[in-house]
Amino acid sequence: MSFVGLEQDSLVETLKQSGLVPAAELERGMKATPESTEEKLSERLVRLGIVDEMILLRALAHQAGLAFVRLIPGLGDPGLAELLDRDWARSHGVLPLYQVNGELTVAIADPTDFFTIDALRRLTGLKLRLVVANPNEITRGIAQASDNQAGFMVDDIIEDIGTSDIEVVEEAIDELDNMEEVAGLSPVVRLVNFVIAKAIREGASDIHIEPDEGVLRIRYRIDGMLRESLRPPVRMAPAIVSRVKIMSGLDIAERRIPQDGRMQVMLDNRNIDLRVSTLPTYHGEKIVIRVLDSSSMMGDLSSLGLSMKLQEPLTDLVNRPNGVFLVTGPTGSGKTTTLYASLATINSIERNICTVENPTEYNLNMVNQVQVNERAGLTFASVLRAMLRQDPDVIMVGEIRDRETASIAVEAALTGHLVFSTLHTNDAISAVPRLVNMGIESYLLGAALNGVLAQRLVRRVCKSCAVSADPDEQELAIFEKYEIEVTEMLRGEGCAHCGQTGYSGRAGIYELFMIDDAMRDLITKNPSLAPMRKHAAKQGHQSMAFDGLAKVAQGVTTLDEVVRVTEISR
């Protein structure tokens, strides 16, 4: 890396003022003998390890009066890469990011390279706004832009949208046959298709399109965490909202009330279901699109990442002829995936399996699925009553929300059916008092309940940038408390594969509460938490925190992630 235009004294003064590099180290670097007569001070400081490259880049940006940016994957408009020859851009360390109202924002590795800046002006013919970025990130951005087939330019969209175009009602469609084929259609269509395609390819579970004061922000939820991906001009918001509503069969003239819809797209020969929700906010309508990719859904229980100590009794639970099996946890903890995996484990031609869900997220072969429609009077309770007349062997209830649903589920279990469902509780044992508080008689619950699985999702350490880390004394004390042996842990440093987060993908941590005969008696006589916890501990019950720490010791996740989702405190 060469910074040819930066004077030596100016660089040293900037680094001293930053306070990030000791003055004595800078003096050592200045006195060191160069390896070649052409070696610059900046190159020598990096080579000797006196200054980190990122610190040097920040100093360089400060000296030039420019912003320093991190080029996270997906930042910028991919179509702008066509403005420059890729080999030239790569060799000169430049990456066009945005073009708005005739001004081109360009990331550059060396803003003191005035020859490159002059060449940029000549090649683009545009007014330039420079920002400083890491040269490796610029190279990665150029490669990503060349691979992206759904590119667009924000200026193209702005020019093609007039005030009269925003309200145009297009013909509603139920299915977009192939997103790649329509990439060249109108700019708003191209933008929406790009946003959806990018979300699917990056493994996002949700797309948030949200207007704010002077800003239209598009964020993706990846591995359970939201990341900002794009900021189109805020005046595009009505057109984008209208396009999404048209695709999902919603009323584009109605902006005062929330709406829910669905659509289906095909990308890379995969059918992807999208669930759309709109919400009127102070700055305009916000849209959240849930991405339901059936091809990424797990299979049976063996694919959930359960330890053998949990997998064997859980498999026994879902294979019982009758009783209630519950999965608990907050929204977004993977409960539905676990229930579907349970159904997949026992699904066969000999069983009549029925589900009632709100909404139905994935289609399952040989399973009779019913979606709740409360406006039409199709509630959980009414569907359950009808299902009991359909000769079912197994019934899955998407969620037990009220006394009526809970009562029917328990009665179904006591009359010879196997019932699966979910409940919102902090841990597995808390499901018992929750159902009792709903109005279920304790003697009925004690007879019907077979077991409860509580779970959370934690982010996996990225395999591409994982490095070893020795636990400190405080961390070792946590593991010793749970009697888990650990000598080293893994953490992700951050790379292009994981979007600089250090995490890629998610894993479940679990807690299984089994109901034996003694526990049934206890539930019938005294269904309070303290005696149940005491009895469970005697039977070897292990908490969710234990399972999480075991996965930290195995290098699956980090201690920070387990602390984030469990009761462990550091």
C-alpha positions, -999 to +999 in steps of 0.1 A: +000+000+000+015+033-010+004+068+001+025+089-022+009+123-015+011+124+023+040+144+037+059+126+064+057+153+091+020+157+085+014+119+089+034+117+121+016+147+136-018+132+128-009+099+144+005+116+175-027+137+179-048+105+176-033+091+208-035+056+193+003+052+187+029+059+213+053+087+203+083+066+211+071+040+186+067+066+159+102+078+166+115+043+162+097+039+129+111+072+116+147+061+125+144+026+111+163+019+078+140+015+048+141-019+031+142+000-003+149+036-012+113+040-024+097+028+008+074+054+023+071+061+060+035+048+060+046+015+045+075+012+070+052+018+100+029-009+088+057-033+079+073-029+114+040-035+131+041+000+147+008+011+132-021-011+124-033-006+088-068+004+099-054+031+122-032+044+094-062+045+071-083+064+097-054+089+101-051+093+064-088+100+061-086+125+089-057+142+073-075+145+040-108+157+057-127+127+045-149+101+062-136+066+068-161+038+061-162+000+065-174-017+034-198-043+048-210-068+022-239-055+001-231-018+008-236+004-023-253+000-057-239-030-076-248-016-110-223+013-105-194-011-109-200-009-147-189+027-147-152+016-145-131-011-159-129-037-131-092-044-135-085-006-135-106-001-104-090-030-086-054-019-094-062+017-083-082+008-052-115+025-060-151+013-057-181+034-068-208+032-041-237+055-048-248+080-075-275+104-063-284+137-082-253+135-103-229+131-074-208+099-073-197+086-039-165+066-043-145+045-018-108+050-023-078+034-006-055+064-010-071+098-012-037+114-017-033+097-051-043+127-071-036+110-104-062+084-097-087+110-086-082+130-117-087+099-138-119+091-120-133+125-129-124+121-165-137+085-167-171+092-150-177+128-159-194+132-125-189+153-094-171+131-068-176+126-031-147+106-017-146+083+013-116+062+025-119+025+029-097-006+034-081-017+001-090-054+009-126-044+014-126-025-018-113-055-037-140-077-022-167-051-031-156-051-067-158-089-069-192-090-053-205-063-076-193-082-107-211-114-094-244-096-088-269-101-116-296-080-101-278-047-102-295-013-103-286+024-101-305+046-077-303+075-101-320+054-128-349+048-104-352+084-094-353+096-130-380+071-140-403+079-110-425+109-114-450+122-089-478+107-110-461+073-113-461+066-075-498+060-073-502+038-104-521+007-097-506-022-115-523-055-121-520-077-091-501-110-095-501-141-073-467-155-083-436-140-098-424-168-120-387-160-122-371-130-106-341-131-128-362-127-159-379-095-147-347-078-135-348-055-165-383-042-159-392-008-145-368+007-119-391+002-089-398-034-099-360-040-103-353-024-069-379-045-050-367-077-068-331-068-060-339-063-023-358-096-021-332-116-041-303-102-019-322-111+013-327-147+001-291-151-010-278-137+023-300-160+043-321-133+059-353-143+078-369-109+075-368-078+054-376-045+071-385-016+048-390+014+071-394+051+064-379+075+090-374+112+091-357+120+058-345+084+054-358+052+038-340+023+056-339-013+044-326-038+070-322-076+069-325-099+100-297-124+095-289-149+123-314-132+145-298-097+143-308-068+121-283-053+097-288-022+075-284-031+039-295-001+018-308+035+020-327+044-012-340+080-014-370+085+010-392+098-018-392+063-033-410+049-002-446+052-016-436+035-048-418+006-031-447+001-006-471+000-035-451-025-055-448-049-025-486-045-018-493-054-055-471-084-054-488-097-022-524-089-032-530-061-007-550-029-011-526-002-022-553+025-016-555+016+021-528+032+042-545+038+075-547+002+089-523-027+090-525-054+063-512-089+059-505-108+027-484-134+010-465-139-022-443-165-038-412-159-059-387-182-076-350-176-073-322-199-083-348-226-091-362-224-056-398-215-046-397-190-018-428-180+002-429-145+015-453-133+042-459-095+041-471-072+070-477-035+067-480-011+095-489+027+093-462+047+112-457+084+117-434+087+087-453+064+064-461+027+060-435+002+073-433-032+056-418-064+071-414-094+048-409-128+064-388-151+041-400-187+043-375-208+024-387-244+027-354-257+011-335-244+042-359-260+067-344-287+089-354-323+086-362-346+115-350-343+151-315-356+143-309-324+124-315-300+153-281-303+168-293-320+200-269-338+223-275-375+225-286-371+262-315-350+249-322-365+215-330-401+227-356-391+253-371-364+229-374-390+202-392-413+227-416-384+236-427-377+200-432-414+193-456-419+222-492-429+213-508-401+233-502-372+256-491-335+253-456-324+242-448-287+244-421-265+230-415-232+248-396-201+242-400-165+230-409-155+194-381-163+170-366-190+191-372-218+165-402-235+182-420-240+148-389-256+133-387-280+162-424-289+159-420-295+122-389-317+129-409-337+154-437-342+129-411-352+102-397-378+126-431-396+130-447-388+097-458-420+079-486-433+057-500-451+088-506-418+108-532-391+102-515-359+112-534-326+114-522-291+123-538-258+131-515-229+127-515-191+125-501-187+099-491-219+081-454-213+074-444-245+055-462-271+036-456-306+048-463-338+028-491-361+041-500-336+068-534-319+069-527-282+076-553-256+085-547-219+089-566-199+115-589-172+101-605-154+131-624-130+109-643-160+094-647-176+128-620-202+122-602-200+156-578-225+172-606-239+193-631-243+165-606-260+143-595-283+171-631-294+177-635-302+140-602-320+138-612-344+166-640-356+143-614-363+115-600-394+131-566-379+139-536-397+154-514-366+159-526-330+163-502-300+162-515-267+176-494-238+166-497-220+199-518-224+231-530-189+238-561-193+259-580-216+283-604-229+256-575-241+233-556-255+263-586-274+275-594-290+242-557-300+237-555-317+271-588-334+265-576-347+231-545-361+248-565-378+275-588-394+248-559-411+230-543-385+208-508-372+206-508-334+208-479-311+200-480-273+207-460-243+218-462-220+248-444-187+258-425-194+290-389-186+301-380-222+308-395-257+305-407-263+340-426-229+340-450-244+314-468-263+342-479-233+364-487-213+332-512-239+321-526-242+356-530-204+357-549-206+323-575-227+341-564-263+334-571-286+364-538-299+378-549-335+379-558-334+342-525-317+334-505-342+354-522-371+335-518-356+300-484-339+300-455-360+287-427-335+285-416-299+277-387-287+256-375-251+261-351-236+236-333-205+224-312-198+193-276-186+195-254-175+166-227-200+155-190-190+153-181-183+117-159-212+105-141-190+080-126-167+106-127-187+138-097-183+161-089-198+195-094-178+227-083-187+262-110-182+288-102-157+316-107-164+353-142-150+354-152-172+324-136-203+339-156-197+371-189-198+351-179-232+335-168-246+369-202-236+384-219-259+359-191-285+361-181-282+325-145-285+315-131-260+290-096-253+279-102-230+250-131-212+232-136-201+197-145-166+184-149-152+150-127-123+140-150-111+112-147-117+075-165-113+042-183-146+047-200-135+079-204-098+072-176-089+097-198-101+126-178-132+135-210-153+133-226-174+106-257-195+110-276-204+142-278-233+166-303-243+192-297-247+229-323-268+248-337-278+281-359-310+283-383-315+312-395-351+313-426-360+333-422-393+352-447-409+376-434-390+406-436-357+388-472-365+377-481-369+414-463-337+422-482-317+395-515-331+407-508-322+444-486-291+442-479-276+408-456-249+420-421-242+407-399-249+437-408-285+444-409-294+407-374-279+402-361-298+432-374-331+419-362-324+384-327-317+397-327-351+415-336-368+382-306-351+365-324-323+347-300-299+330-308-263+323-307-245+290-276-226+303-258-259+308-265-269+272-254-235+260-221-237+279-215-272+266-218-258+230-194-230+239-169-257+251-174-275+218-166-244+198-202-241+184-209-206+198-195-180+222-201-173+258-214-138+249-242-155+229-252-178+257-252-149+282-274-130+258-302-156+257-301-173+291-301-163+328-263-165+331-246-133+342-210-125+338 
